[in-house]
Amino acid sequence: MITCYSIAEYSKAIASFSDDTLIGFVPTMGALHKGHISLVQRARDKSQIVVVSIFVNPTQFNSHKDLESYPRNLAQDATLLERAGTDILFAPSVEEMYPNPDSRVFELGGLDNTGEGRRRPGHFNGVAQIVTKLFDIIKPKYAFFGEKDFQQLSIIKYITEKQGYPVNIIPCPTLREDEGLAMSSRNLLLTNEHREAAPEIYRSLLNAATLAKKGTHSPRDIAEITKKEIEKHPLLKVEYVEPLDSLTMKEVDMWEDAADIQLCVALFAGEVRLIDNIKIEQNVA
Ligand code: PAF
């Protein structure tokens, strides 16, 4: 594995491959877990060379404290990536990626009006800034993103198409710990007691999916029930539970409002903000 810390180093490394080499790209913010490694494996299967970036992108954070406390472990990440068959690790500095402040404002098609977009103003614009910068540098054919960040995935698909990048966005399923907690770099920040409480999130989402199948409750009611169920746990504070149209990311109330509905949740387990989601559908007879 070649590690590049600058754009010039990356350009040099990639020049040793022929121009038509299929590049599979996995953008990350590091603190890697098995979920990231599954993206690398997917990239391995589909591409000729696999590039992974590790960059904690300041423009997508809403608070300095959150940015500072984001877990970082480049040496350990590099070992995991090499073992997983990564060809190039791109790990630039903030100065390298933002020699000047990025003032671009992206049109996100209203996909950021709900969920994370509503609670984290500017977050998705920051994601759009860094993902487009990375696409310009890496020039991938495929880019792999996890479905845990469901709204992010939808927004990245949108900007990729809208900006005319010739990149195929490949969604990859959420990986979970044995007790169901969605794998996330932020899980490393949980205290023992919050880590024990956190599997309640997925248990409640599974209950929501089961309730949906019965056809007795609307998506809106299911969201309310799920919120109450999670909050029965004294250590978990729900920020939102929203049933979103999987295509438009608009909130839906009734089943007939959307063809596909994703129930999205964000909450605090102590100081740590976690997100997760599940598809809900009625049993179609
Ligand atoms: O999902 C993430 O880890 C980040 O939002 C991404 C896509 C790497 C952009 O910084």
Residues whose N, C-alpha, C, O or C-beta is under 5 A from the ligand:
A	BS01	PAF	P27 T28 M29 F55 N57 V127 I130
